[in-house]
Amino acid sequence: MKRIILLFFFFVSIRVFSQENKMQWFADAKLGIFIHWGIYSVNGIDESWSFYNKKISHADYMKQLSGFTASEYKPHAWVELIKRSGARYAVITAKHHDGVALWNTQMNELSVPKKTPAASDVLSPFVHALREYDIKVGTYFSLIDWSYSDYTGFLKDSSRYDSKKDPERWKRFTGFCMGQISEISLQFNPDLFWFDGDWEHSAEEWLAPEIRKMILDHNPETIINGRLQGYGDYDTPEQNFPVTKPNLKYWELCMTINDNWGYQQRDTNYKTPYEIISIFADAISMGGNLLLDIGPKADGSIPKEQEYMLTELGQWTGKHSEAIFNTIAGLPHGHFYGPTTLSKDSLILYLFLPAKTSGDVVIKGLDTKIKRVSVVGSNEQLPVKIVGKISWSKVPGLVYIHVPEPSTDRYMTVLKVDLENPVRLYSGKGGFN
């Protein structure tokens, strides 16, 4: 019995180690670019939801197929821009809820190559370009397909049926769905599968265990996001920043660059570079990633506002890369007024100063001796003062660092705090503790 128990724990530990190992690139990547590109960009309307919510008829929505030209589509230019932003991975909408596939699917006729003037597989060249630039490939796939006649929620309130009462019809749909997932897996071998739409059915109905097994049988290193009814590898909060860290160890905040996922010419409410950078810094401070979305036009060109935003982001990430990539979550709340990260050995603490913060900044409860403090991107050393440290008390003093105004970054300054030993924190009540 003892031997059986030891073997059980051995295999469990091997499985945990394998999972940790395959997730490492994701944990180190920090920044990804999300791309919503589909026929909805022709009229600039909500992707799929516009016909589902009766803003437009399904027939009128599908008329956009004739306007999807991809005439200015330059996949290498897309990837060059993604590379400039500092992103380590990209996720593209291979198929949204409207059912229109970007690749030449053999499971039905509803695809860009077969039904639009683009008349070609637009997914393959993008995937190939990502590989050339050593950027990890992510494919978004909607489990929902509101244009497929055997899906339970076809056009929201017409032809709706109960999958349990008509299992043969549901079986036809799941066969179709599994077939498309298999095509993506075999043809594109994505590093990351980004599922969506799982809320409409249970894991059992979706065949979630079978989907996961099929993907991992092809490539055990593939990562799956958290929208497969419990069969994913990481959490995916959307739009609103989580105030507390999500439940899973690995997580990613997906967020639009303005107010919509796909291109909408009337949406000019773009986030500023500072807003994006501050949100990004908060995410990595809590051990997460940011998946920032852009929406190309129907012709494949990227709006100049989006290009500007990624370029500005890239200048900042390039300058501060050591504090961003390959780091771990920083200090718990209360020790510093702002985001922080740590080197993996915890010998370097990085402090992110919002906007053009200058003057004195303070670290509370740092119980490790500081070797030096410098400004990331310039190596300028800054003066440090310890306040309130009493020789006979275990309570560390307050660390004050003076930041001259000329040393600040126009978006967010980052300080590098080199420590003599791995970071140790005091979180007591003070006094004689």
Secondary structure, 3 states (H helix, E strand, C coil): CHHHHHHHHHHHHHHHHHHHHHHHHHHHHCEEEEECCCCHHHHCCCCCHHHHCCCCCHHHHHHHHHHCCCCCCCHHHHHHHHHHHCCCEEEEEEECCCCCECCCCCCCCCEHHHHCCCCCCCHHHHHHHHHHCCCEEEEEEECCCCCCCCCCCCCCCCCCCCCCCCHHHHHHHHHHHHHHHHHHHHHHCCCEEEEECHHHCCHHHHCHHHHHHHHHHHCCCCEEECCCCCCCCEECCECCCCCCCCCCCCEEEEEECCCCCCCCCCCCCCCCHHHHHHHHHHHHHCCCEEEEEECCCCCCCCCHHHHHHHHHHHHHHHHCHHHHCCCEECCCCCCECCCEEECCCCCEEEEEEEECCCEEEEECCECCCEEEEEECCCCCECCEEEECCCCCCCCCCEEEEEECHHHCCCCEEEEEEEECCCCCECCCCCCCC
